[in-house]
Amino acid sequence: QVQLVESGGGLVQTGGSLTLNCTASGNTFSINHIGWHRQAPGKQRELVAFVSSVGSTGTTHYADSVKGRFIVSRGNAKSTVYLQMNSLKPEDTAVYYCYVQVLTSPYTYWGQGTQVTVSS
């Protein structure tokens, strides 16, 4: 089992920055991907960014809507992930969920989410 805890959400002005943190515990040796989804009110949950464990530093992937503004990175322990959010826009307002992909069932674990609100 893997447990995920997010932190770092809050209120920020348009153009500001915020960094989200996620720490995984449990059977973290099996983590293959780790990253973030978000869900805005009335919208579908969408992938924001993730890091693949393939390679020494992993391979990062970003949604087009955040590419160039957000940076996803792994911590030294490989069981943490950060989302550096820059140039924030009101449309970035959402609940952000940390997730991990593992090699065994149930394959995907989710955190409980952290609220990010960007004021105009």
N, C-alpha and C positions, 0 to 999 in steps of 0.2 A: 504494500500500500504506500501511496505517496500523499502527503499533506502539503497544501500550499497556503501561504499567508501573504497577502498583499498589503502594501502600505504606501503612503506618499501622495494620495489623492488630496484634493482640496479645491479651493477657489483661486483663480488666477485671472488677470486681465488679458484681453486680447494682445497678442504679441509677446506675452510673457513666457516663462519656462517653468516646467515642473518635472520632477523625476519620480517615477514609480519604482518600487522595489518588490520583489517577490522572492521568498525563501521556501525551498522545498525540503521536506524532511521525510524520513522513512526509507524506503528502498530506492534511494536516489541513484544508485549505480546503474539502473536500467533506463535512465532518462535518455531519450534520443533527440527529441526536440523540446524546446522550452520557449515560451513567448507570451504574446498578449492578444486577446480579442477585446472588442468593445461593443456595447449595445446602448444606443441612444433611445430615448423615449419614442415609442411607436415605430422603431426601426428594427431590422433584422440584426442579429449579432454578426459582426464581421471580424475577419482576421486583420490585425494591425501590423504585427511584426513577429518574427520568431528567429531563433538561432538553432541551426542544426548542429549536433555534436560531431558530425563528420568533419574531420580535419582537426588540426591542432588548436585552432582558434574558432572553429565553427564557421558556418556559412549563414549569413544574414539574409532575410527576405522582408520586404516591406510592401504594404498596400500602396497603390499609387497615390492615394489621398494624403499620405503622411511622408512619402519618400522625399528626402532632402530636408525634412524638418525634425523627424524623430530618429533616434539612435537606440537600437536594442543591443545589449551586451550581456555577456555571462560574467559572473563573479569568479574569483580565483578558485573557489571550491566547486565550481561547475553545477552547484545546486541552487544558485541564485541567478536571477535575471533582473536587469534594469531596463527601464524605458525612459530615456531622456527625451523630453518633449519640448521643442523650441518653436518659436513663432506660432504660438497657439492661437486657434481661431474658435469662434463660438461653435462651429460645427464639430469641433473636437469634443464637445460636451457629451459625456457618456459615462456609463459604468464600465470600468476596465477590469477585465478578468485575466488573471494569469492562468496559463495552462501548461501541461507537459504531455508529451507523447512518449510512451514507454513501449517496450518490446513484448510485453505480456498483457493479458487481459486485466483490466478493462481497456487498456491502451491509451486512454485519455483521462486526465484528472484536471479538475478545475478548482481555482480559488473562489472565494466568496464575493470578490469584486471590491473595487474601491472607486468612489465617485470622483470624477473630474468635472469641474464646472468652469467654463471660460466665459467671462462677462464681456459684453461689448462696450 
